[in-house]
Amino acid sequence: MNQLSAFIKKEALESWRNYKCLWLPALFVVLGIMQPLTLYYMEDMLAFLGGLPEGAGFVMPTMTAEEVVVHTLDQFSQIGMFAIVLSFMSTFTNERKTGEAMLILVKPVTHWAYWLSKWFVALALVIGSFIAGLVASLYYISLLYDSLSLSSILITGIVYGVWLTFIVTVTLFIGTIVKSSAVVSLFSILTIMLVLMFPVLFGEGALWTPAGLLVMIKAFLLNDPISLKPIWTTLSLIFLLLLGGTNYVTKKEWSI
């Protein structure tokens, strides 16, 4: 545990030096603020920009606070996903290229502590950024629309946190087995987008997959029936990816 704590401190310092601790939360806050404001003032913005032909009208449908939260989470899932992948695609590749990984792993250190420290710091930063963005969004939603119950906020945050954990874990796992940062980002984004397409391609039969988490949140907020299957599936996949990543770095040729 002492080694894990030391590695976590190292990774946290590295994230601070790379300004990830600043720009990633700022991005989520901006996304969280923009969505309720954009939806609320859409009619005024269109009128101001002159985007409608003469005589044409546009009436923005009245939205509930829950619907605005769903739209906000969609923004997090789209732009936020790219930001997360780009933030952590070089977590392992840079250290392997510079030889830092080899210098660390030739010492009497545990490989799982080395890998998990990067996962812990990345996850803490992503979850912290999400919480900051969600709080900012909920503040404006309460001003412009209505307030959500504390239970709804907590359940939504926990389930979406599982989805973010899946994104972080996939990115780091691919970063473990691939040496190029560009390839890591490409494979990570394609993998996550493919998972997101499962419900579209296969319908309700694919709602037990990680993409079902997003469907589950929407159903929960809109008082539709929900299933807990995607939670158990995603947690199981996260565990397998963690196991695979920590075992892969034990290979002698990995740090070369």
VENFENKA-V853340 format. One record per residue. N is the residue number from 1. RES is the residue in one letter. OMEGA is omega in degrees with one decimal (NA if undefined). NEAR is the number of other C-alpha atoms within 12 Angstrom. D_LAST is the distance of its C-alpha to the last C-alpha in Angstrom with 1 decimal. Layout:
N;RES;OMEGA;NEAR;D_LAST + N;RES;OMEGA;NEAR;D_LAST
This chain:
1;M;177.3;14;26.2 + 2;N;178.4;13;25.9 + 3;Q;179.0;22;22.1 + 4;L;178.9;23;22.5 + 5;S;179.8;18;25.1 + 6;A;178.4;20;23.2 + 7;F;178.6;28;20.2 + 8;I;177.9;26;22.9 + 9;K;179.2;20;24.5 + 10;K;-178.9;21;21.4 + 11;E;178.5;33;20.8 + 12;A;177.9;25;24.6 + 13;L;179.2;18;24.6 + 14;E;178.0;21;21.9 + 15;S;177.7;28;23.9 + 16;W;179.5;18;26.9 + 17;R;178.9;13;25.5 + 18;N;178.7;17;24.5 + 19;Y;176.5;16;28.0 + 20;K;-179.5;28;27.0 + 21;C;-178.6;28;29.5 + 22;L;-171.1;20;32.2 + 23;W;-179.9;23;31.8 + 24;L;174.6;37;30.8 + 25;P;179.9;31;33.9 + 26;A;179.0;26;36.0 + 27;L;-179.7;32;35.1 + 28;F;177.7;39;36.1 + 29;V;178.7;31;39.3 + 30;V;178.0;29;40.2 + 31;L;-179.7;37;39.7 + 32;G;-179.9;39;41.7 + 33;I;-173.9;34;44.5 + 34;M;-172.2;30;44.7 + 35;Q;178.5;34;45.3 + 36;P;178.9;38;48.5 + 37;L;-179.9;29;49.8 + 38;T;-179.2;24;49.2 + 39;L;-176.1;32;50.8 + 40;Y;-174.8;27;53.8 + 41;Y;-176.9;20;54.6 + 42;M;-179.8;21;53.8 + 43;E;-178.7;21;57.5 + 44;D;-179.7;19;58.1 + 45;M;178.0;17;55.0 + 46;L;178.9;20;56.1 + 47;A;-179.4;18;59.7 + 48;F;-178.3;11;58.5 + 49;L;179.8;11;56.3 + 50;G;-174.6;15;59.1 + 51;G;-178.3;16;56.9 + 52;L;176.3;16;59.7 + 53;P;-179.7;11;62.5 + 54;E;180.0;9;66.0 + 55;G;-179.8;9;67.6 + 56;A;179.8;11;64.4 + 57;G;178.1;14;63.5 + 58;F;179.4;17;60.4 + 59;V;179.6;16;60.6 + 60;M;179.8;15;57.4 + 61;P;178.7;13;57.8 + 62;T;-176.3;17;58.1 + 63;M;175.3;20;54.9 + 64;T;178.5;22;54.5 + 65;A;179.8;31;52.1 + 66;E;179.1;31;50.1 + 67;E;177.8;30;49.8 + 68;V;176.6;37;48.5 + 69;V;178.4;46;45.8 + 70;V;178.4;35;44.7 + 71;H;178.9;31;44.5 + 72;T;178.6;41;42.5 + 73;L;175.2;41;40.0 + 74;D;176.5;25;39.7 + 75;Q;177.3;30;38.8 + 76;F;-177.1;41;36.1 + 77;S;-178.1;32;34.8 + 78;Q;-178.0;23;34.7 + 79;I;-179.6;21;33.8 + 80;G;179.8;35;32.3 + 81;M;177.7;37;29.8 + 82;F;-179.2;29;28.5 + 83;A;-180.0;32;28.3 + 84;I;-179.4;41;26.3 + 85;V;-179.5;43;23.7 + 86;L;-179.8;29;23.5 + 87;S;-170.9;37;23.2 + 88;F;179.9;41;20.2 + 89;M;-177.6;39;18.3 + 90;S;-175.2;34;15.8 + 91;T;-179.8;42;15.6 + 92;F;-173.1;39;12.0 + 93;T;-179.8;32;10.9 + 94;N;-178.9;24;12.0 + 95;E;177.7;28;10.1 + 96;R;-179.4;27;6.7 + 97;K;-177.4;20;8.1 + 98;T;-179.1;16;9.8 + 99;G;-179.2;17;7.4 + 100;E;179.6;19;10.0 + 101;A;-179.8;28;8.3 + 102;M;179.4;27;6.7 + 103;L;180.0;16;10.2 + 104;I;-170.9;24;11.9 + 105;L;174.6;28;10.7 + 106;V;177.1;21;11.2 + 107;K;179.3;13;14.7 + 108;P;178.9;12;17.3 + 109;V;178.1;21;16.9 + 110;T;-177.0;23;17.4 + 111;H;-178.5;31;14.8 + 112;W;177.7;25;17.8 + 113;A;177.9;31;19.1 + 114;Y;-177.1;41;15.9 + 115;W;-176.0;38;16.2 + 116;L;178.6;38;19.9 + 117;S;179.1;32;20.4 + 118;K;178.8;42;19.0 + 119;W;-180.0;40;21.3 + 120;F;-177.3;30;24.2 + 121;V;178.8;36;24.2 + 122;A;-178.9;41;23.7 + 123;L;179.0;35;26.5 + 124;A;-179.5;27;28.8 + 125;L;-178.9;34;28.6 + 126;V;-180.0;42;29.3 + 127;I;177.5;34;32.1 + 128;G;178.2;28;33.5 + 129;S;178.6;34;33.6 + 130;F;179.7;42;35.3 + 131;I;178.7;32;37.8 + 132;A;179.5;29;38.7 + 133;G;-180.0;34;39.2 + 134;L;178.8;43;41.2 + 135;V;178.6;29;43.4 + 136;A;179.9;29;44.1 + 137;S;-178.9;41;44.9 + 138;L;178.1;40;47.2 + 139;Y;-178.8;25;49.0 + 140;Y;176.0;31;50.1 + 141;I;179.0;33;50.7 + 142;S;178.6;23;53.1 + 143;L;-172.3;17;54.9 + 144;L;-175.4;23;55.2 + 145;Y;-178.0;24;55.4 + 146;D;179.0;21;55.6 + 147;S;175.3;23;53.8 + 148;L;177.0;27;51.7 + 149;S;-179.4;15;52.2 + 150;L;-179.9;12;49.8 + 151;S;178.3;13;49.0 + 152;S;179.9;24;48.1 + 153;I;-176.8;26;45.8 + 154;L;-179.5;19;44.0 + 155;I;177.2;20;43.6 + 156;T;-179.4;34;42.4 + 157;G;-178.7;33;39.9 + 158;I;-178.1;23;38.6 + 159;V;179.3;35;38.3 + 160;Y;175.6;40;36.7 + 161;G;175.7;35;34.3 + 162;V;177.8;35;33.1 + 163;W;178.4;43;32.5 + 164;L;177.2;42;30.5 + 165;T;177.0;41;28.4 + 166;F;179.9;44;27.7 + 167;I;-179.8;49;26.6 + 168;V;-176.9;43;24.2 + 169;T;177.1;44;22.8 + 170;V;-178.8;44;22.3 + 171;T;-179.0;47;20.6 + 172;L;178.5;47;18.0 + 173;F;178.4;43;17.6 + 174;I;177.0;39;16.9 + 175;G;178.1;42;14.6 + 176;T;-173.7;43;12.5 + 177;I;-179.8;33;12.4 + 178;V;-175.4;30;12.4 + 179;K;-178.0;27;10.2 + 180;S;179.8;22;13.4 + 181;S;-180.0;29;15.8 + 182;A;179.7;22;18.8 + 183;V;176.8;23;18.0 + 184;V;-179.3;31;17.6 + 185;S;-179.1;35;21.0 + 186;L;-178.2;22;22.6 + 187;F;-179.5;28;21.7 + 188;S;-179.2;37;22.6 + 189;I;178.9;30;25.9 + 190;L;179.7;21;26.8 + 191;T;-177.9;26;26.2 + 192;I;178.7;31;28.3 + 193;M;177.0;24;31.0 + 194;L;177.2;19;31.2 + 195;V;179.2;29;31.8 + 196;L;-178.2;30;34.4 + 197;M;-176.0;22;36.1 + 198;F;180.0;24;36.7 + 199;P;179.2;24;40.1 + 200;V;-176.3;18;41.2 + 201;L;-171.3;14;40.4 + 202;F;175.5;17;41.4 + 203;G;-175.3;16;43.9 + 204;E;179.7;20;44.7 + 205;G;-179.2;15;42.9 + 206;A;-177.2;24;39.6 + 207;L;175.9;32;40.6 + 208;W;-179.9;30;38.9 + 209;T;178.7;35;35.4 + 210;P;178.1;41;33.7 + 211;A;178.2;41;35.7 + 212;G;177.0;37;38.7 + 213;L;-179.1;42;38.1 + 214;L;176.0;44;39.2 + 215;V;-180.0;38;42.2 + 216;M;179.5;34;42.9 + 217;I;179.5;41;43.0 + 218;K;180.0;30;45.4 + 219;A;180.0;22;47.6 + 220;F;-178.0;29;47.8 + 221;L;-178.2;31;48.8 + 222;L;175.7;22;51.3 + 223;N;173.7;13;52.7 + 224;D;179.1;12;51.8 + 225;P;-179.1;13;50.8 + 226;I;176.0;22;47.2 + 227;S;-179.7;24;44.9 + 228;L;-176.7;23;42.3 + 229;K;-178.8;23;40.3 + 230;P;178.4;33;37.7 + 231;I;-178.3;31;36.9 + 232;W;178.4;22;36.2 + 233;T;-177.5;24;34.2 + 234;T;178.0;33;32.0 + 235;L;178.0;27;31.5 + 236;S;178.4;21;30.6 + 237;L;178.1;25;28.0 + 238;I;179.2;29;26.6 + 239;F;-179.9;21;26.4 + 240;L;178.3;19;24.7 + 241;L;176.3;30;22.0 + 242;L;179.7;32;21.4 + 243;L;179.4;24;21.2 + 244;G;-179.6;26;18.8 + 245;G;-178.9;33;16.5 + 246;T;178.3;30;16.6 + 247;N;-176.1;23;16.1 + 248;Y;-178.2;26;13.1 + 249;V;178.1;35;10.9 + 250;T;178.1;26;11.9 + 251;K;-176.0;18;10.0 + 252;K;-176.0;14;8.1 + 253;E;-173.5;14;5.4 + 254;W;-174.3;27;5.6 + 255;S;-179.2;28;3.8 + 256;I;NA;23;0.0
